Amino acid sequence: MELGRIVYPEYIEAAVRVGEDISILTPDAIITIPRRIFQTYITDWLEAVVEI
């Protein structure tokens, strides 16, 4: 799992479920992560936006 850099939601062009994982397409990469991590990532991001 390559999450060494931040992928902001606005740079995600597509997210597709592949088996038990999620593949995220950005302008310069395709990143595959477990579904649970993707759900946590999006939930945390939305909570941060709501707090602002």
ModelCIF file with pLDDT and N, C-alpha, C, O atoms, coordinates in Angstrom:
data_MODEL
#
_entry.id   MODEL 
#
_entity.id                         1 
_entity.type                       polymer 
_entity.pdbx_number_of_molecules   1 
#
_entity_poly.entity_id                      1 
_entity_poly.type                           'polypeptide(L)' 
_entity_poly.nstd_linkage                   no 
_entity_poly.nstd_monomer                   no 
_entity_poly.pdbx_seq_one_letter_code       MELGRIVYPEYIEAAVRVGEDISILTPDAIITIPRRIFQTYITDWLEAVVEI 
_entity_poly.pdbx_seq_one_letter_code_can   MELGRIVYPEYIEAAVRVGEDISILTPDAIITIPRRIFQTYITDWLEAVVEI 
_entity_poly.pdbx_strand_id                 A 
#
loop_
_entity_poly_seq.entity_id 
_entity_poly_seq.num 
_entity_poly_seq.mon_id 
_entity_poly_seq.hetero 
1 1  MET n 
1 2  GLU n 
1 3  LEU n 
1 4  GLY n 
1 5  ARG n 
1 6  ILE n 
1 7  VAL n 
1 8  TYR n 
1 9  PRO n 
1 10 GLU n 
1 11 TYR n 
1 12 ILE n 
1 13 GLU n 
1 14 ALA n 
1 15 ALA n 
1 16 VAL n 
1 17 ARG n 
1 18 VAL n 
1 19 GLY n 
1 20 GLU n 
1 21 ASP n 
1 22 ILE n 
1 23 SER n 
1 24 ILE n 
1 25 LEU n 
1 26 THR n 
1 27 PRO n 
1 28 ASP n 
1 29 ALA n 
1 30 ILE n 
1 31 ILE n 
1 32 THR n 
1 33 ILE n 
1 34 PRO n 
1 35 ARG n 
1 36 ARG n 
1 37 ILE n 
1 38 PHE n 
1 39 GLN n 
1 40 THR n 
1 41 TYR n 
1 42 ILE n 
1 43 THR n 
1 44 ASP n 
1 45 TRP n 
1 46 LEU n 
1 47 GLU n 
1 48 ALA n 
1 49 VAL n 
1 50 VAL n 
1 51 GLU n 
1 52 ILE n 
#
_struct_asym.id          A 
_struct_asym.entity_id   1 
#
loop_
_ma_qa_metric.id 
_ma_qa_metric.mode 
_ma_qa_metric.name 
_ma_qa_metric.software_group_id 
_ma_qa_metric.type 
1 global pLDDT . pLDDT 
2 local  pLDDT . pLDDT 
#
_ma_qa_metric_global.metric_id      1 
_ma_qa_metric_global.metric_value   83.88 
_ma_qa_metric_global.model_id       1 
_ma_qa_metric_global.ordinal_id     1 
#
loop_
_ma_qa_metric_local.label_asym_id 
_ma_qa_metric_local.label_comp_id 
_ma_qa_metric_local.label_seq_id 
_ma_qa_metric_local.metric_id 
_ma_qa_metric_local.metric_value 
_ma_qa_metric_local.model_id 
_ma_qa_metric_local.ordinal_id 
A MET 1  2 41.00 1 1  
A GLU 2  2 46.00 1 2  
A LEU 3  2 50.00 1 3  
A GLY 4  2 47.00 1 4  
A ARG 5  2 57.00 1 5  
A ILE 6  2 66.00 1 6  
A VAL 7  2 75.00 1 7  
A TYR 8  2 77.00 1 8  
A PRO 9  2 78.00 1 9  
A GLU 10 2 81.00 1 10 
A TYR 11 2 84.00 1 11 
A ILE 12 2 87.00 1 12 
A GLU 13 2 92.00 1 13 
A ALA 14 2 93.00 1 14 
A ALA 15 2 92.00 1 15 
A VAL 16 2 94.00 1 16 
A ARG 17 2 95.00 1 17 
A VAL 18 2 94.00 1 18 
A GLY 19 2 94.00 1 19 
A GLU 20 2 94.00 1 20 
A ASP 21 2 95.00 1 21 
A ILE 22 2 93.00 1 22 
A SER 23 2 94.00 1 23 
A ILE 24 2 91.00 1 24 
A LEU 25 2 92.00 1 25 
A THR 26 2 89.00 1 26 
A PRO 27 2 89.00 1 27 
A ASP 28 2 88.00 1 28 
A ALA 29 2 89.00 1 29 
A ILE 30 2 92.00 1 30 
A ILE 31 2 90.00 1 31 
A THR 32 2 92.00 1 32 
A ILE 33 2 91.00 1 33 
A PRO 34 2 93.00 1 34 
A ARG 35 2 93.00 1 35 
A ARG 36 2 92.00 1 36 
A ILE 37 2 89.00 1 37 
A PHE 38 2 88.00 1 38 
A GLN 39 2 89.00 1 39 
A THR 40 2 89.00 1 40 
A TYR 41 2 85.00 1 41 
A ILE 42 2 85.00 1 42 
A THR 43 2 88.00 1 43 
A ASP 44 2 86.00 1 44 
A TRP 45 2 83.00 1 45 
A LEU 46 2 86.00 1 46 
A GLU 47 2 89.00 1 47 
A ALA 48 2 85.00 1 48 
A VAL 49 2 84.00 1 49 
A VAL 50 2 88.00 1 50 
A GLU 51 2 80.00 1 51 
A ILE 52 2 68.00 1 52 
#
loop_
_atom_site.group_PDB 
_atom_site.id 
_atom_site.type_symbol 
_atom_site.label_atom_id 
_atom_site.label_alt_id 
_atom_site.label_comp_id 
_atom_site.label_asym_id 
_atom_site.label_entity_id 
_atom_site.label_seq_id 
_atom_site.pdbx_PDB_ins_code 
_atom_site.Cartn_x 
_atom_site.Cartn_y 
_atom_site.Cartn_z 
_atom_site.occupancy 
_atom_site.B_iso_or_equiv 
_atom_site.pdbx_formal_charge 
_atom_site.auth_seq_id 
_atom_site.auth_comp_id 
_atom_site.auth_asym_id 
_atom_site.auth_atom_id 
_atom_site.pdbx_PDB_model_num 
ATOM 1   N N  . MET A 1 1  ? 0.850   -1.172 0.000   1.00 41.00 ? 1  MET A N  1 
ATOM 2   C CA . MET A 1 1  ? 0.000   0.000  0.000   1.00 41.00 ? 1  MET A CA 1 
ATOM 3   C C  . MET A 1 1  ? 0.890   1.226  0.000   1.00 41.00 ? 1  MET A C  1 
ATOM 4   O O  . MET A 1 1  ? 1.716   1.400  0.896   1.00 41.00 ? 1  MET A O  1 
ATOM 5   N N  . GLU A 1 2  ? 0.725   2.074  -0.998  1.00 46.00 ? 2  GLU A N  1 
ATOM 6   C CA . GLU A 1 2  ? 1.548   3.275  -1.120  1.00 46.00 ? 2  GLU A CA 1 
ATOM 7   C C  . GLU A 1 2  ? 0.735   4.500  -0.733  1.00 46.00 ? 2  GLU A C  1 
ATOM 8   O O  . GLU A 1 2  ? -0.017  5.038  -1.545  1.00 46.00 ? 2  GLU A O  1 
ATOM 9   N N  . LEU A 1 3  ? 0.889   4.931  0.498   1.00 50.00 ? 3  LEU A N  1 
ATOM 10  C CA . LEU A 1 3  ? 0.220   6.144  0.959   1.00 50.00 ? 3  LEU A CA 1 
ATOM 11  C C  . LEU A 1 3  ? 1.254   7.095  1.533   1.00 50.00 ? 3  LEU A C  1 
ATOM 12  O O  . LEU A 1 3  ? 0.973   7.828  2.481   1.00 50.00 ? 3  LEU A O  1 
ATOM 13  N N  . GLY A 1 4  ? 2.441   7.085  0.963   1.00 47.00 ? 4  GLY A N  1 
ATOM 14  C CA . GLY A 1 4  ? 3.524   7.931  1.450   1.00 47.00 ? 4  GLY A CA 1 
ATOM 15  C C  . GLY A 1 4  ? 3.280   9.402  1.200   1.00 47.00 ? 4  GLY A C  1 
ATOM 16  O O  . GLY A 1 4  ? 3.915   10.251 1.826   1.00 47.00 ? 4  GLY A O  1 
ATOM 17  N N  . ARG A 1 5  ? 2.378   9.714  0.301   1.00 57.00 ? 5  ARG A N  1 
ATOM 18  C CA . ARG A 1 5  ? 2.039   11.109 0.045   1.00 57.00 ? 5  ARG A CA 1 
ATOM 19  C C  . ARG A 1 5  ? 0.537   11.278 0.202   1.00 57.00 ? 5  ARG A C  1 
ATOM 20  O O  . ARG A 1 5  ? -0.218  10.308 0.123   1.00 57.00 ? 5  ARG A O  1 
ATOM 21  N N  . ILE A 1 6  ? 0.117   12.488 0.418   1.00 66.00 ? 6  ILE A N  1 
ATOM 22  C CA . ILE A 1 6  ? -1.298  12.753 0.613   1.00 66.00 ? 6  ILE A CA 1 
ATOM 23  C C  . ILE A 1 6  ? -2.004  12.792 -0.736  1.00 66.00 ? 6  ILE A C  1 
ATOM 24  O O  . ILE A 1 6  ? -1.525  13.416 -1.683  1.00 66.00 ? 6  ILE A O  1 
ATOM 25  N N  . VAL A 1 7  ? -3.134  12.127 -0.810  1.00 75.00 ? 7  VAL A N  1 
ATOM 26  C CA . VAL A 1 7  ? -3.979  12.194 -2.001  1.00 75.00 ? 7  VAL A CA 1 
ATOM 27  C C  . VAL A 1 7  ? -5.244  12.936 -1.571  1.00 75.00 ? 7  VAL A C  1 
ATOM 28  O O  . VAL A 1 7  ? -6.092  12.382 -0.871  1.00 75.00 ? 7  VAL A O  1 
ATOM 29  N N  . TYR A 1 8  ? -5.358  14.184 -1.995  1.00 77.00 ? 8  TYR A N  1 
ATOM 30  C CA . TYR A 1 8  ? -6.535  14.964 -1.648  1.00 77.00 ? 8  TYR A CA 1 
ATOM 31  C C  . TYR A 1 8  ? -7.734  14.485 -2.459  1.00 77.00 ? 8  TYR A C  1 
ATOM 32  O O  . TYR A 1 8  ? -7.586  14.158 -3.636  1.00 77.00 ? 8  TYR A O  1 
ATOM 33  N N  . PRO A 1 9  ? -8.909  14.437 -1.856  1.00 78.00 ? 9  PRO A N  1 
ATOM 34  C CA . PRO A 1 9  ? -10.092 13.956 -2.577  1.00 78.00 ? 9  PRO A CA 1 
ATOM 35  C C  . PRO A 1 9  ? -10.354 14.681 -3.894  1.00 78.00 ? 9  PRO A C  1 
ATOM 36  O O  . PRO A 1 9  ? -10.879 14.078 -4.830  1.00 78.00 ? 9  PRO A O  1 
ATOM 37  N N  . GLU A 1 10 ? -10.002 15.949 -3.982  1.00 81.00 ? 10 GLU A N  1 
ATOM 38  C CA . GLU A 1 10 ? -10.260 16.675 -5.232  1.00 81.00 ? 10 GLU A CA 1 
ATOM 39  C C  . GLU A 1 10 ? -9.385  16.183 -6.384  1.00 81.00 ? 10 GLU A C  1 
ATOM 40  O O  . GLU A 1 10 ? -9.674  16.484 -7.542  1.00 81.00 ? 10 GLU A O  1 
ATOM 41  N N  . TYR A 1 11 ? -8.321  15.433 -6.090  1.00 84.00 ? 11 TYR A N  1 
ATOM 42  C CA . TYR A 1 11 ? -7.469  14.866 -7.139  1.00 84.00 ? 11 TYR A CA 1 
ATOM 43  C C  . TYR A 1 11 ? -7.865  13.446 -7.532  1.00 84.00 ? 11 TYR A C  1 
ATOM 44  O O  . TYR A 1 11 ? -7.286  12.870 -8.453  1.00 84.00 ? 11 TYR A O  1 
ATOM 45  N N  . ILE A 1 12 ? -8.846  12.886 -6.841  1.00 87.00 ? 12 ILE A N  1 
ATOM 46  C CA . ILE A 1 12 ? -9.308  11.546 -7.180  1.00 87.00 ? 12 ILE A CA 1 
ATOM 47  C C  . ILE A 1 12 ? -10.252 11.660 -8.373  1.00 87.00 ? 12 ILE A C  1 
ATOM 48  O O  . ILE A 1 12 ? -11.311 12.282 -8.285  1.00 87.00 ? 12 ILE A O  1 
ATOM 49  N N  . GLU A 1 13 ? -9.857  11.059 -9.473  1.00 92.00 ? 13 GLU A N  1 
ATOM 50  C CA . GLU A 1 13 ? -10.684 11.090 -10.681 1.00 92.00 ? 13 GLU A CA 1 
ATOM 51  C C  . GLU A 1 13 ? -11.701 9.959  -10.690 1.00 92.00 ? 13 GLU A C  1 
ATOM 52  O O  . GLU A 1 13 ? -12.786 10.100 -11.254 1.00 92.00 ? 13 GLU A O  1 
ATOM 53  N N  . ALA A 1 14 ? -11.355 8.838  -10.067 1.00 93.00 ? 14 ALA A N  1 
ATOM 54  C CA . ALA A 1 14 ? -12.279 7.702  -9.989  1.00 93.00 ? 14 ALA A CA 1 
ATOM 55  C C  . ALA A 1 14 ? -11.848 6.800  -8.848  1.00 93.00 ? 14 ALA A C  1 
ATOM 56  O O  . ALA A 1 14 ? -10.673 6.748  -8.485  1.00 93.00 ? 14 ALA A O  1 
ATOM 57  N N  . ALA A 1 15 ? -12.806 6.098  -8.296  1.00 92.00 ? 15 ALA A N  1 
ATOM 58  C CA . ALA A 1 15 ? -12.541 5.073  -7.289  1.00 92.00 ? 15 ALA A CA 1 
ATOM 59  C C  . ALA A 1 15 ? -13.406 3.879  -7.655  1.00 92.00 ? 15 ALA A C  1 
ATOM 60  O O  . ALA A 1 15 ? -14.621 4.003  -7.807  1.00 92.00 ? 15 ALA A O  1 
ATOM 61  N N  . VAL A 1 16 ? -12.768 2.717  -7.795  1.00 94.00 ? 16 VAL A N  1 
ATOM 62  C CA . VAL A 1 16 ? -13.458 1.521  -8.260  1.00 94.00 ? 16 VAL A CA 1 
ATOM 63  C C  . VAL A 1 16 ? -13.178 0.379  -7.298  1.00 94.00 ? 16 VAL A C  1 
ATOM 64  O O  . VAL A 1 16 ? -12.039 0.168  -6.882  1.00 94.00 ? 16 VAL A O  1 
ATOM 65  N N  . ARG A 1 17 ? -14.220 -0.351 -6.951  1.00 95.00 ? 17 ARG A N  1 
ATOM 66  C CA . ARG A 1 17 ? -14.048 -1.520 -6.099  1.00 95.00 ? 17 ARG A CA 1 
ATOM 67  C C  . ARG A 1 17 ? -13.515 -2.669 -6.934  1.00 95.00 ? 17 ARG A C  1 
ATOM 68  O O  . ARG A 1 17 ? -14.066 -2.999 -7.984  1.00 95.00 ? 17 ARG A O  1 
ATOM 69  N N  . VAL A 1 18 ? -12.439 -3.273 -6.458  1.00 94.00 ? 18 VAL A N  1 
ATOM 70  C CA . VAL A 1 18 ? -11.828 -4.433 -7.116  1.00 94.00 ? 18 VAL A CA 1 
ATOM 71  C C  . VAL A 1 18 ? -11.710 -5.518 -6.049  1.00 94.00 ? 18 VAL A C  1 
ATOM 72  O O  . VAL A 1 18 ? -10.771 -5.520 -5.254  1.00 94.00 ? 18 VAL A O  1 
ATOM 73  N N  . GLY A 1 19 ? -12.659 -6.425 -6.042  1.00 94.00 ? 19 GLY A N  1 
ATOM 74  C CA . GLY A 1 19 ? -12.673 -7.444 -4.991  1.00 94.00 ? 19 GLY A CA 1 
ATOM 75  C C  . GLY A 1 19 ? -12.933 -6.780 -3.648  1.00 94.00 ? 19 GLY A C  1 
ATOM 76  O O  . GLY A 1 19 ? -13.942 -6.097 -3.472  1.00 94.00 ? 19 GLY A O  1 
ATOM 77  N N  . GLU A 1 20 ? -12.030 -6.980 -2.709  1.00 94.00 ? 20 GLU A N  1 
ATOM 78  C CA . GLU A 1 20 ? -12.144 -6.374 -1.384  1.00 94.00 ? 20 GLU A CA 1 
ATOM 79  C C  . GLU A 1 20 ? -11.366 -5.063 -1.272  1.00 94.00 ? 20 GLU A C  1 
ATOM 80  O O  . GLU A 1 20 ? -11.308 -4.471 -0.195  1.00 94.00 ? 20 GLU A O  1 
ATOM 81  N N  . ASP A 1 21 ? -10.777 -4.609 -2.361  1.00 95.00 ? 21 ASP A N  1 
ATOM 82  C CA . ASP A 1 21 ? -9.964  -3.397 -2.349  1.00 95.00 ? 21 ASP A CA 1 
ATOM 83  C C  . ASP A 1 21 ? -10.629 -2.287 -3.148  1.00 95.00 ? 21 ASP A C  1 
ATOM 84  O O  . ASP A 1 21 ? -11.608 -2.516 -3.858  1.00 95.00 ? 21 ASP A O  1 
ATOM 85  N N  . ILE A 1 22 ? -10.086 -1.081 -3.023  1.00 93.00 ? 22 ILE A N  1 
ATOM 86  C CA . ILE A 1 22 ? -10.512 0.069  -3.803  1.00 93.00 ? 22 ILE A CA 1 
ATOM 87  C C  . ILE A 1 22 ? -9.306  0.550  -4.595  1.00 93.00 ? 22 ILE A C  1 
ATOM 88  O O  . ILE A 1 22 ? -8.231  0.760  -4.032  1.00 93.00 ? 22 ILE A O  1 
ATOM 89  N N  . SER A 1 23 ? -9.481  0.723  -5.886  1.00 94.00 ? 23 SER A N  1 
ATOM 90  C CA . SER A 1 23 ? -8.435  1.316  -6.720  1.00 94.00 ? 23 SER A CA 1 
ATOM 91  C C  . SER A 1 23 ? -8.803  2.772  -6.952  1.00 94.00 ? 23 SER A C  1 
ATOM 92  O O  . SER A 1 23 ? -9.905  3.083  -7.404  1.00 94.00 ? 23 SER A O  1 
ATOM 93  N N  . ILE A 1 24 ? -7.866  3.662  -6.639  1.00 91.00 ? 24 ILE A N  1 
ATOM 94  C CA . ILE A 1 24 ? -8.066  5.100  -6.773  1.00 91.00 ? 24 ILE A CA 1 
ATOM 95  C C  . ILE A 1 24 ? -7.246  5.577  -7.961  1.00 91.00 ? 24 ILE A C  1 
ATOM 96  O O  . ILE A 1 24 ? -6.043  5.327  -8.036  1.00 91.00 ? 24 ILE A O  1 
ATOM 97  N N  . LEU A 1 25 ? -7.900  6.263  -8.885  1.00 92.00 ? 25 LEU A N  1 
ATOM 98  C CA . LEU A 1 25 ? -7.223  6.825  -10.044 1.00 92.00 ? 25 LEU A CA 1 
ATOM 99  C C  . LEU A 1 25 ? -7.017  8.314  -9.813  1.00 92.00 ? 25 LEU A C  1 
ATOM 100 O O  . LEU A 1 25 ? -7.977  9.053  -9.592  1.00 92.00 ? 25 LEU A O  1 
ATOM 101 N N  . THR A 1 26 ? -5.760  8.755  -9.864  1.00 89.00 ? 26 THR A N  1 
ATOM 102 C CA . THR A 1 26 ? -5.418  10.166 -9.777  1.00 89.00 ? 26 THR A CA 1 
ATOM 103 C C  . THR A 1 26 ? -4.759  10.553 -11.095 1.00 89.00 ? 26 THR A C  1 
ATOM 104 O O  . THR A 1 26 ? -4.491  9.678  -11.918 1.00 89.00 ? 26 THR A O  1 
ATOM 105 N N  . PRO A 1 27 ? -4.492  11.835 -11.318 1.00 89.00 ? 27 PRO A N  1 
ATOM 106 C CA . PRO A 1 27 ? -3.869  12.229 -12.580 1.00 89.00 ? 27 PRO A CA 1 
ATOM 107 C C  . PRO A 1 27 ? -2.527  11.540 -12.858 1.00 89.00 ? 27 PRO A C  1 
ATOM 108 O O  . PRO A 1 27 ? -2.150  11.382 -14.019 1.00 89.00 ? 27 PRO A O  1 
ATOM 109 N N  . ASP A 1 28 ? -1.802  11.129 -11.809 1.00 88.00 ? 28 ASP A N  1 
ATOM 110 C CA . ASP A 1 28 ? -0.474  10.560 -12.036 1.00 88.00 ? 28 ASP A CA 1 
ATOM 111 C C  . ASP A 1 28 ? -0.251  9.185  -11.413 1.00 88.00 ? 28 ASP A C  1 
ATOM 112 O O  . ASP A 1 28 ? 0.881   8.702  -11.392 1.00 88.00 ? 28 ASP A O  1 
ATOM 113 N N  . ALA A 1 29 ? -1.313  8.539  -10.901 1.00 89.00 ? 29 ALA A N  1 
ATOM 114 C CA . ALA A 1 29 ? -1.103  7.239  -10.262 1.00 89.00 ? 29 ALA A CA 1 
ATOM 115 C C  . ALA A 1 29 ? -2.407  6.455  -10.145 1.00 89.00 ? 29 ALA A C  1 
ATOM 116 O O  . ALA A 1 29 ? -3.503  7.011  -10.208 1.00 89.00 ? 29 ALA A O  1 
ATOM 117 N N  . ILE A 1 30 ? -2.247  5.160  -9.976  1.00 92.00 ? 30 ILE A N  1 
ATOM 118 C CA . ILE A 1 30 ? -3.353  4.291  -9.588  1.00 92.00 ? 30 ILE A CA 1 
ATOM 119 C C  . ILE A 1 30 ? -2.921  3.644  -8.276  1.00 92.00 ? 30 ILE A C  1 
ATOM 120 O O  . ILE A 1 30 ? -1.894  2.969  -8.216  1.00 92.00 ? 30 ILE A O  1 
ATOM 121 N N  . ILE A 1 31 ? -3.701  3.853  -7.243  1.00 90.00 ? 31 ILE A N  1 
ATOM 122 C CA . ILE A 1 31 ? -3.361  3.367  -5.909  1.00 90.00 ? 31 ILE A CA 1 
ATOM 123 C C  . ILE A 1 31 ? -4.445  2.384  -5.478  1.00 90.00 ? 31 ILE A C  1 
ATOM 124 O O  . ILE A 1 31 ? -5.634  2.692  -5.567  1.00 90.00 ? 31 ILE A O  1 
ATOM 125 N N  . THR A 1 32 ? -4.049  1.224  -5.019  1.00 92.00 ? 32 THR A N  1 
ATOM 126 C CA . THR A 1 32 ? -5.005  0.231  -4.537  1.00 92.00 ? 32 THR A CA 1 
ATOM 127 C C  . THR A 1 32 ? -4.832  0.067  -3.041  1.00 92.00 ? 32 THR A C  1 
ATOM 128 O O  . THR A 1 32 ? -3.736  -0.204 -2.549  1.00 92.00 ? 32 THR A O  1 
ATOM 129 N N  . ILE A 1 33 ? -5.940  0.238  -2.321  1.00 91.00 ? 33 ILE A N  1 
ATOM 130 C CA . ILE A 1 33 ? -5.914  0.138  -0.858  1.00 91.00 ? 33 ILE A CA 1 
ATOM 131 C C  . ILE A 1 33 ? -7.106  -0.705 -0.403  1.00 91.00 ? 33 ILE A C  1 
ATOM 132 O O  . ILE A 1 33 ? -8.078  -0.852 -1.143  1.00 91.00 ? 33 ILE A O  1 
ATOM 133 N N  . PRO A 1 34 ? -7.036  -1.256 0.803   1.00 93.00 ? 34 PRO A N  1 
ATOM 134 C CA . PRO A 1 34 ? -8.186  -1.999 1.330   1.00 93.00 ? 34 PRO A CA 1 
ATOM 135 C C  . PRO A 1 34 ? -9.409  -1.081 1.472   1.00 93.00 ? 34 PRO A C  1 
ATOM 136 O O  . PRO A 1 34 ? -9.275  0.104  1.778   1.00 93.00 ? 34 PRO A O  1 
ATOM 137 N N  . ARG A 1 35 ? -10.586 -1.640 1.248   1.00 93.00 ? 35 ARG A N  1 
ATOM 138 C CA . ARG A 1 35 ? -11.827 -0.868 1.300   1.00 93.00 ? 35 ARG A CA 1 
ATOM 139 C C  . ARG A 1 35 ? -12.012 -0.144 2.632   1.00 93.00 ? 35 ARG A C  1 
ATOM 140 O O  . ARG A 1 35 ? -12.446 1.008  2.654   1.00 93.00 ? 35 ARG A O  1 
ATOM 141 N N  . ARG A 1 36 ? -11.694 -0.793 3.718   1.00 92.00 ? 36 ARG A N  1 
ATOM 142 C CA . ARG A 1 36 ? -11.870 -0.193 5.056   1.00 92.00 ? 36 ARG A CA 1 
ATOM 143 C C  . ARG A 1 36 ? -11.024 1.076  5.200   1.00 92.00 ? 36 ARG A C  1 
ATOM 144 O O  . ARG A 1 36 ? -11.491 2.066  5.763   1.00 92.00 ? 36 ARG A O  1 
ATOM 145 N N  . ILE A 1 37 ? -9.803  1.056  4.706   1.00 89.00 ? 37 ILE A N  1 
ATOM 146 C CA . ILE A 1 37 ? -8.932  2.238  4.788   1.00 89.00 ? 37 ILE A CA 1 
ATOM 147 C C  . ILE A 1 37 ? -9.506  3.367  3.936   1.00 89.00 ? 37 ILE A C  1 
ATOM 148 O O  . ILE A 1 37 ? -9.475  4.526  4.348   1.00 89.00 ? 37 ILE A O  1 
ATOM 149 N N  . PHE A 1 38 ? -10.026 3.042  2.756   1.00 88.00 ? 38 PHE A N  1 
ATOM 150 C CA . PHE A 1 38 ? -10.635 4.061  1.899   1.00 88.00 ? 38 PHE A CA 1 
ATOM 151 C C  . PHE A 1 38 ? -11.838 4.691  2.599   1.00 88.00 ? 38 PHE A C  1 
ATOM 152 O O  . PHE A 1 38 ? -11.992 5.912  2.581   1.00 88.00 ? 38 PHE A O  1 
ATOM 153 N N  . GLN A 1 39 ? -12.687 3.873  3.212   1.00 89.00 ? 39 GLN A N  1 
ATOM 154 C CA . GLN A 1 39 ? -13.864 4.392  3.908   1.00 89.00 ? 39 GLN A CA 1 
ATOM 155 C C  . GLN A 1 39 ? -13.453 5.302  5.065   1.00 89.00 ? 39 GLN A C  1 
ATOM 156 O O  . GLN A 1 39 ? -14.062 6.351  5.272   1.00 89.00 ? 39 GLN A O  1 
ATOM 157 N N  . THR A 1 40 ? -12.434 4.912  5.812   1.00 89.00 ? 40 THR A N  1 
ATOM 158 C CA . THR A 1 40 ? -11.944 5.739  6.915   1.00 89.00 ? 40 THR A CA 1 
ATOM 159 C C  . THR A 1 40 ? -11.373 7.054  6.395   1.00 89.00 ? 40 THR A C  1 
ATOM 160 O O  . THR A 1 40 ? -11.615 8.111  6.978   1.00 89.00 ? 40 THR A O  1 
ATOM 161 N N  . TYR A 1 41 ? -10.615 6.992  5.302   1.00 85.00 ? 41 TYR A N  1 
ATOM 162 C CA . TYR A 1 41 ? -10.013 8.171  4.691   1.00 85.00 ? 41 TYR A CA 1 
ATOM 163 C C  . TYR A 1 41 ? -11.086 9.177  4.287   1.00 85.00 ? 41 TYR A C  1 
ATOM 164 O O  . TYR A 1 41 ? -10.986 10.360 4.614   1.00 85.00 ? 41 TYR A O  1 
ATOM 165 N N  . ILE A 1 42 ? -12.111 8.708  3.577   1.00 85.00 ? 42 ILE A N  1 
ATOM 166 C CA . ILE A 1 42 ? -13.174 9.606  3.119   1.00 85.00 ? 42 ILE A CA 1 
ATOM 167 C C  . ILE A 1 42 ? -13.966 10.152 4.311   1.00 85.00 ? 42 ILE A C  1 
ATOM 168 O O  . ILE A 1 42 ? -14.292 11.338 4.343   1.00 85.00 ? 42 ILE A O  1 
ATOM 169 N N  . THR A 1 43 ? -14.274 9.302  5.281   1.00 88.00 ? 43 THR A N  1 
ATOM 170 C CA . THR A 1 43 ? -15.012 9.749  6.470   1.00 88.00 ? 43 THR A CA 1 
ATOM 171 C C  . THR A 1 43 ? -14.234 10.813 7.228   1.00 88.00 ? 43 THR A C  1 
ATOM 172 O O  . THR A 1 43 ? -14.800 11.837 7.609   1.00 88.00 ? 43 THR A O  1 
ATOM 173 N N  . ASP A 1 44 ? -12.943 10.585 7.451   1.00 86.00 ? 44 ASP A N  1 
ATOM 174 C CA . ASP A 1 44 ? -12.109 11.568 8.155   1.00 86.00 ? 44 ASP A CA 1 
ATOM 175 C C  . ASP A 1 44 ? -12.053 12.883 7.397   1.00 86.00 ? 44 ASP A C  1 
ATOM 176 O O  . ASP A 1 44 ? -12.113 13.954 8.001   1.00 86.00 ? 44 ASP A O  1 
ATOM 177 N N  . TRP A 1 45 ? -11.937 12.808 6.071   1.00 83.00 ? 45 TRP A N  1 
ATOM 178 C CA . TRP A 1 45 ? -11.874 14.010 5.260   1.00 83.00 ? 45 TRP A CA 1 
ATOM 179 C C  . TRP A 1 45 ? -13.179 14.800 5.362   1.00 83.00 ? 45 TRP A C  1 
ATOM 180 O O  . TRP A 1 45 ? -13.158 16.021 5.519   1.00 83.00 ? 45 TRP A O  1 
ATOM 181 N N  . LEU A 1 46 ? -14.317 14.100 5.271   1.00 86.00 ? 46 LEU A N  1 
ATOM 182 C CA . LEU A 1 46 ? -15.603 14.778 5.360   1.00 86.00 ? 46 LEU A CA 1 
ATOM 183 C C  . LEU A 1 46 ? -15.814 15.408 6.743   1.00 86.00 ? 46 LEU A C  1 
ATOM 184 O O  . LEU A 1 46 ? -16.363 16.506 6.836   1.00 86.00 ? 46 LEU A O  1 
ATOM 185 N N  . GLU A 1 47 ? -15.391 14.735 7.810   1.00 89.00 ? 47 GLU A N  1 
ATOM 186 C CA . GLU A 1 47 ? -15.491 15.297 9.149   1.00 89.00 ? 47 GLU A CA 1 
ATOM 187 C C  . GLU A 1 47 ? -14.661 16.575 9.263   1.00 89.00 ? 47 GLU A C  1 
ATOM 188 O O  . GLU A 1 47 ? -15.091 17.545 9.887   1.00 89.00 ? 47 GLU A O  1 
ATOM 189 N N  . ALA A 1 48 ? -13.486 16.575 8.667   1.00 85.00 ? 48 ALA A N  1 
ATOM 190 C CA . ALA A 1 48 ? -12.623 17.764 8.707   1.00 85.00 ? 48 ALA A CA 1 
ATOM 191 C C  . ALA A 1 48 ? -13.271 18.921 7.945   1.00 85.00 ? 48 ALA A C  1 
ATOM 192 O O  . ALA A 1 48 ? -13.190 20.070 8.379   1.00 85.00 ? 48 ALA A O  1 
ATOM 193 N N  . VAL A 1 49 ? -13.900 18.632 6.835   1.00 84.00 ? 49 VAL A N  1 
ATOM 194 C CA . VAL A 1 49 ? -14.560 19.684 6.044   1.00 84.00 ? 49 VAL A CA 1 
ATOM 195 C C  . VAL A 1 49 ? -15.742 20.267 6.828   1.00 84.00 ? 49 VAL A C  1 
ATOM 196 O O  . VAL A 1 49 ? -15.957 21.479 6.816   1.00 84.00 ? 49 VAL A O  1 
ATOM 197 N N  . VAL A 1 50 ? -16.490 19.424 7.494   1.00 88.00 ? 50 VAL A N  1 
ATOM 198 C CA . VAL A 1 50 ? -17.651 19.882 8.264   1.00 88.00 ? 50 VAL A CA 1 
ATOM 199 C C  . VAL A 1 50 ? -17.204 20.773 9.424   1.00 88.00 ? 50 VAL A C  1 
ATOM 200 O O  . VAL A 1 50 ? -17.901 21.729 9.764   1.00 88.00 ? 50 VAL A O  1 
ATOM 201 N N  . GLU A 1 51 ? -16.060 20.478 10.034  1.00 80.00 ? 51 GLU A N  1 
ATOM 202 C CA . GLU A 1 51 ? -15.556 21.277 11.156  1.00 80.00 ? 51 GLU A CA 1 
ATOM 203 C C  . GLU A 1 51 ? -15.123 22.666 10.716  1.00 80.00 ? 51 GLU A C  1 
ATOM 204 O O  . GLU A 1 51 ? -15.170 23.608 11.508  1.00 80.00 ? 51 GLU A O  1 
ATOM 205 N N  . ILE A 1 52 ? -14.704 22.805 9.473   1.00 68.00 ? 52 ILE A N  1 
ATOM 206 C CA . ILE A 1 52 ? -14.251 24.113 8.976   1.00 68.00 ? 52 ILE A CA 1 
ATOM 207 C C  . ILE A 1 52 ? -15.461 24.965 8.794   1.00 68.00 ? 52 ILE A C  1 
ATOM 208 O O  . ILE A 1 52 ? -15.346 26.120 8.383   1.00 68.00 ? 52 ILE A O  1 
#
